[in-house]
């Protein structure tokens, strides 16, 4: 599957709509149609998801109830395994996922009001309906990822996979681009850094003197993702934090507040909420030094002169990136970007931020853009110039040009095989009872009826 912004949005819409509308369906007379372990599946839940799948045209009408029911049965198996393995997700992690999903949804539909009109529910009710569903989804995903995450794919696996594929069913690869970039961050002055540190020291003193960390995080933290939750980040393992943050957090006892910690994101103060085995729940307040207008102008002028030098062949884009770009991830590769969805160097247009897709759409191969304002991976303002290193036209996938595509396809097949074996085993060892009404369903997996 190609992971594009369109497919991600479709998935978000479908998942959100399924759960929100299935909740609405529970006003009808309900009954238990299946039990897996200690979990039940209600008729209203099945009908709610069927309604949305039909709207999306995902299954043929004759087998849609059977297809959707089997998906729900598999999810219940995964959730049951999560209970056995004591896999947990915290309320904070659920809320974080909920906020991310709704923020993404709002940004694409247009506003909170538009989302409320779409589902004919208040935002409060939408969140309430979604929380339990998201928690179950996260538990199922964690079990599934644990089963398939460490799969190795060899060149022999890929060659074997490609040789057995029906060549008439090979996917069509849309137009793709290999993109180079040079980035420069406007310089933060010593005074701007001093001002931020002083504000954080003042906040730390207020917390030590008795004010609530959560309240001050809501008011002052520049981490928009966690500020609304009082700065809480949820339980995470040590390697999920950047090192300076991790080192500072793990040195604290619950309730303690750190001194100022500098990371690539900015400057923080951190409070530990709880420690649990090798995981830590923290909250933080993040602040970033402000950039002066003259520093911004200086950065734009420097990038403009670099772009002019490349256009005049005074220096290649590759060498200019190596000499001038401050992006540590790309400068050693001559500014060449790596697609986070595929881990290849090729991008489809809709896998790029909208502003960059617009710029790429106006460039020819080898041309260099004018400087423009963007955000780096840490949310800081950064100025960029882009160039198209190569443009790959729309074509039928082949192993010479699209090796990475077949790596992913072969890996997906292997993951599916492992999951099928696991499901077959769990069906035989888990208590499962399904309403005889569904006895004529042609399920993909055998043994559901015992």
Buried (B, 14 or more C-beta within 10 A) or exposed (E): EBBBBEEBBEEBBBBBBBBBBBBBBBEEEEEEBBBBBEBBBBBBBBBBBBBBBEEEEEBEEEEBBBBBBBBBBBBBBBBBBBBEEEBBBBEBBBBBBBBEBBBBBBEBBEEBEEBBEBBEBEBEBBBEBBBEBBBBBBBBBBBBEBBBEEBEBEEEBBEEBBEEBEEEEBBEBBEBBBBBBBBBBBBBBEEBBEBBBEBBEEBBEBBEEEEEBBEBBBEBBBBEBBBBBBBBBBBBEEEEBEEBBBEBBBEBEEEEBBEBBEBEBBBBBBBBBEBEEEBBBBBBBBBBBEBBEEBBEBBBEBBBEBBEBBEEEEBEBBEBBBEBBEBEBBBEBBBBBBBEBBEBBBBBBBBBEEEBBEBBEEBEEEEBBEBBEBEBEEBBBBBBBBBBBEBBEEBEBBBEBBBBBBBBBBBBBBBEEBBEEBBEEBBEEBEBBBBEEBEEBEBEBEEBEE
